Amino acid sequence: MDAINTVEWIPAWGKERITSMVKDRKDWCISRQRKWGVPIPIFYCADCNKPYVNEEAMLAVADLFAEEGSNAWFEKDASEILPEGIKCPECGCDKFEKEKDIMDVWFDSGSSHTAVVKRRGYLKFPADLYLEGNDQYRGWFQSSLLTSVATEGVAPYKTVLTHGMILDMERRKMSKSLGNGISPQEVIEQYGADVLRLWVASCDYQTDVNISREILKQTSESYRKIRNTARYILGNISDFDPDKDMVAVNDILPIDKWAIKTLNALIEKVNNAYDKFEFHQVYHSVHNFCVVDMSNFYLDVLKDRLYTEKPDSVERRSAQSAIYLILDAMTRMLTPILAYTSDEIWSFMPHKSSDNTENVLFNDMPEAIDIDVDDSFMADWSKISDLRDNVKKEIEVLVKDKTIKGSLEAKVTLTASGEYLEFLNKVADEIKPALIVSDVEIKEGTGELEILVMLEYQ
């Protein structure tokens, strides 16, 4: 009971569940009457039937199993296993029979902390994590705990994480008889392994989860959004050498600073989610970052600067510096989930001389980038983003009725008063590129904000 309190249980209700099961357990019958399994290494005198159990006999069995495996118990006679000269301490008989029962499989698997972890120098005891389904509080989690406390005096694990079961869309367990199963190999052949991995990561595994072909299709679309973000950035940093061309983060353009600060928030959120094994939070955070912050706003605004500015201009290098840092951090963050995609991205992107270029796995997870940006700066860019959304709606109306073909044919007049007018004047240099229009005029009016969009040469 004391050992249970030293363990982190995820979800938290796992602690109460294992506690009640251990508290109510009065005994443990470790023998099973089966033809197969790991034998119980006990011998019986052929004359008086008294059990012969001592360290010498046990070690003889252990040495045999280590050399030939546990099947040797069934293949050899007792006389071939026990050391020569062994006699029954009760009657002096030198003939013995072997125990026919096998070990309870939970005793067998529950000893893995000794058989696996303690016998391999590159592992450590107690293990960092035990991971299994929510039916193992009665099984493996408990048997491991009992054997470890009995032999080592401590729990065999620091953390225990439990997951639910996979159900179909009608909340039924998958089975061959129902024909509702979905083979992992089938998913991999259609979508690739990373889409299957992404689906797993997207689920809140603490409860039972649903899977269907429609859900997998939606997951593949989400995967494409993340992959396309990486492809766009790769296409725009092909001529970028981070050791030579990087612009210091405090010298990059304001919108690029906004992007790095937004990236920092993502890094913090993702690292915290990994620490808590909340993989669905990693997925949702990265996906939202790619769709909302990058695709819908930042990368869209960057196009003019990346495509039309002089290749080695400060403006273009500033944008490249920001998107390089974004891709570098994103790739590292996604590696535990999108293993193959991250490996592929890493093989194509430029690197700093301090990076391990062989594989992204040999590099550290990203940490927040030190940048001189305060909350008021971020609040201003939040307002610019909102303004952009409102202007886009007005532009879409003109595009739909064919007054203009696109935003670059539009002139936007912003009429405002008071604090909002002060805000517009303060960020005037940032508004035009953010709106992706030909011209922006700011006027003083009576209301907070009025937006007028018209053909530039009207």
Residue pairs with C-beta under 8 A, 6 or more apart in sequence:
1 19
1 22
1 23
3 145
3 148
3 149
3 154
3 155
4 15
4 18
4 19
4 22
4 145
4 155
6 154
6 155
7 15
7 155
7 157
7 158
7 159
7 160
8 158
8 159
8 160
9 15
9 18
9 159
9 160
10 159
10 160
10 161
10 162
10 206
10 276
10 277
11 162
11 206
14 137
14 160
14 162
17 137
18 137
18 141
18 142
18 145
18 160
21 137
21 138
21 142
22 142
22 145
22 146
25 142
28 104
28 107
28 146
29 104
30 40
30 103
30 104
30 107
31 40
31 101
31 102
31 103
31 104
32 101
32 102
32 103
32 104
32 105
33 100
33 101
33 102
34 102
36 102
37 102
37 103
37 105
37 108
38 70
38 102
38 103
38 108
39 70
39 73
39 74
39 98
39 99
39 101
39 102
39 103
40 99
40 101
40 102
40 103
41 57
41 58
41 61
41 62
41 73
41 99
42 51
42 52
42 53
42 98
42 99
43 51
43 52
43 53
43 57
43 78
43 82
43 96
43 97
43 98
43 99
44 50
44 51
44 52
44 96
44 97
44 98
44 99
45 51
45 52
45 88
45 90
45 91
45 93
45 95
45 96
45 97
46 93
46 95
46 96
46 97
47 88
47 91
47 93
47 95
48 88
48 90
48 91
48 93
50 88
50 90
50 91
52 86
52 88
52 89
52 96
56 83
56 86
57 82
57 86
60 81
60 82
60 83
61 73
61 81
64 72
64 73
64 76
64 81
65 72
65 73
72 81
73 81
73 98
78 95
78 96
78 97
78 98
79 95
79 96
81 98
82 96
85 94
86 94
86 96
87 93
87 94
88 94
88 96
104 143
106 139
106 140
106 142
106 143
107 143
107 147
109 139
109 140
109 143
109 144
110 140
110 142
110 143
110 144
110 145
110 146
110 147
111 144
111 147
112 144
113 125
113 126
113 127
113 144
113 147
113 148
113 152
113 156
113 157
114 147
114 148
114 151
116 123
117 123
117 124
117 125
117 126
117 127
117 156
118 125
125 152
125 156
126 148
126 154
126 155
126 156
126 157
126 158
127 156
127 157
127 158
128 157
128 158
128 159
129 157
129 158
129 159
129 160
129 161
130 140
130 141
130 144
130 156
130 157
130 159
130 160
130 161
131 160
131 161
131 163
132 140
132 141
132 162
132 163
133 162
133 163
133 164
133 165
134 162
134 163
134 164
134 165
136 142
136 162
137 162
141 160
144 156
144 157
145 155
145 156
147 156
148 154
148 155
148 156
149 155
161 277
162 206
163 205
163 206
164 205
164 206
164 207
164 208
164 209
165 173
165 208
165 209
166 174
166 208
166 209
166 210
166 211
167 173
167 174
167 208
167 209
167 210
167 211
168 174
168 178
168 180
168 210
168 211
168 212
169 210
169 212
169 214
169 215
170 180
171 208
171 210
172 178
172 180
174 180
174 181
174 182
175 181
182 211
182 212
182 213
182 216
184 196
187 195
187 196
187 199
187 216
188 196
190 216
191 216
191 219
191 220
191 223
192 340
193 339
193 340
194 223
194 337
194 338
194 339
194 340
194 341
195 216
195 219
195 220
195 223
196 216
197 337
197 338
197 339
198 219
198 222
198 223
198 283
198 337
198 338
199 211
199 215
199 216
199 219
200 279
201 279
201 280
201 282
201 283
201 337
202 219
202 222
202 279
202 280
202 283
202 284
203 209
203 280
204 280
205 279
205 280
222 283
222 287
223 338
223 341
225 287
225 290
225 291
225 295
226 286
226 287
226 290
226 334
226 338
226 341
227 341
228 295
229 290
229 294
229 295
229 299
229 330
230 327
230 330
230 331
230 341
230 345
232 299
233 299
233 323
233 324
233 326
233 327
234 327
234 345
234 348
234 349
236 302
236 306
236 319
236 320
236 323
237 320
237 323
237 324
237 327
237 349
237 350
238 350
239 311
240 317
240 320
240 321
240 324
240 350
241 350
242 321
242 324
242 350
242 351
242 352
243 352
243 353
245 312
245 317
245 320
245 321
246 317
246 321
246 324
247 314
247 317
247 318
247 321
249 257
249 260
249 321
249 325
249 369
249 370
249 371
250 257
250 371
250 372
251 318
252 260
252 318
252 321
252 322
253 315
253 318
253 319
254 377
254 381
254 430
255 298
255 301
255 381
255 430
255 433
255 434
256 318
256 319
256 321
256 322
257 371
257 373
257 377
258 298
258 373
258 377
258 378
258 381
259 293
259 298
259 322
259 323
259 326
260 322
260 325
260 326
260 369
260 371
260 373
261 371
261 373
261 377
261 378
262 289
262 293
262 298
263 289
263 325
263 326
263 329
263 369
264 368
264 369
264 371
266 285
266 286
266 289
266 329
266 333
267 329
267 333
267 366
267 367
267 368
268 368
269 281
269 285
270 281
270 282
270 285
270 286
270 333
271 365
273 279
273 281
273 282
273 285
274 282
274 336
274 365
279 337
282 333
282 337
283 337
286 330
286 333
286 334
289 330
290 330
294 326
297 385
297 388
299 323
300 436
301 433
301 434
301 436
302 319
302 323
303 436
304 433
304 436
305 315
305 316
305 319
305 433
306 316
306 319
306 320
309 315
309 316
310 316
324 349
324 350
325 369
327 345
327 349
328 349
328 366
329 366
331 342
331 345
331 346
331 349
331 360
332 342
332 360
332 363
332 364
332 365
332 366
333 365
333 366
334 341
334 342
335 342
335 343
335 360
335 361
342 360
343 359
343 360
343 361
345 360
346 357
346 359
346 360
351 357
355 363
356 362
356 363
380 423
380 426
380 427
383 423
383 427
384 427
384 430
384 431
384 434
385 434
387 414
387 431
387 434
387 435
387 449
388 434
388 435
390 451
391 412
391 435
391 437
391 451
391 453
392 407
394 412
394 451
394 453
395 404
395 407
395 410
395 437
395 453
398 404
398 410
398 453
398 454
398 455
399 405
399 406
403 455
404 410
404 455
407 435
407 436
407 437
408 436
408 437
408 438
409 438
409 455
409 456
410 437
410 438
410 453
410 454
410 455
410 456
411 437
411 438
411 439
411 440
411 441
411 453
411 454
411 455
411 456
411 458
412 435
412 437
412 439
412 440
412 441
412 451
412 452
412 453
413 440
413 441
413 442
413 443
413 451
413 452
413 453
413 454
414 424
414 431
414 440
414 441
414 442
414 443
414 449
414 450
414 451
414 452
415 443
415 444
415 445
415 447
415 449
415 450
415 452
416 424
416 442
416 443
416 444
416 445
416 447
416 448
416 449
416 450
417 444
417 445
417 446
417 447
417 448
418 448
420 448
420 449
421 442
421 444
421 445
424 431
424 442
425 442
428 440
428 442
431 440
431 442
432 439
432 440
437 453
438 456
439 456
